[in-house]
């Protein structure tokens, strides 16, 4: 693995959505400036369609999604 590839992987931002906490309010979807989050088609144990991260390579780790989430269901990694 080249040093450039290694460096990119270490700095690539992403989020993890705790789907069992998500109540599908869509705040994160509407807030994400890079459109990295969508609503999933599957249903969680609470009966909601949880948010789903689809922004690998696009996410900047800005944390706006985590800040607006009323259920603290989003963790951001940079």
N, C-alpha and C positions, 0 to 999 in steps of 0.2 A: 504494500500500500504506500503510495507516495505521501509526502508530507502535506501537500496541498489537499489531497482527499481526506487525510486524517484530520487536518485542521478544520475543514468544512463540516465533517461529521460532529466534531466537538462543539461547534458553534451553531449548529442547526437547531432552531427553536421548534417546539411542539407542545401540544397540550394533551392532557388526559382528562376525559369527561367521565365522572363517576355516574354512570347511566342510571343506577338505581335511585340516586338522589334527584335526578333531573325531572322536572315537572313540565317540560316543553313550553316554557314561557316565551322562548325565542329571543330573549334579550341579547344573548351572546351572538346569535345569528345576525341580528340587526346591527350590532355594535362592531363586529369584526371588519376592519377596513380592507382586509385582503380576501374576504369571503371564504374563509377556511372552515367554516362550520355550517353544517346543514342539519335538517331534522331527519332522523333515521326512519326507515319504514317499519322496523320491528317495534314491539311494545315491551316496556319494562314491567316489573312486578306490580308497580302502582297503576298500570293501565295507560301510561303516557308513551308517546313517541319521543325518546330522548334525543338530545343533540348529539351529533357525530362529527368528529374531526376529520376533515379531508384536505388538509392544507400542508402536508409534508412538503417542504421545500419552499412554501410561500409564507409560512408563519414567521413573524418577526419577533415574537415573544413580548409584544407590547403590554400584555396583561389586561387589556380592556375587557375581554370576555370574563375573566375571573372577577374583576371588580364589579361588574354589573350583575353577576349571578346571585340571585337571592337565596339559593340553596347551597352555596359554597361547594358546587359540584365540579369545579374546574381547577386543575392544577397546571401551572405553566412551567415549562423547563426550557432553559436557554443553554 
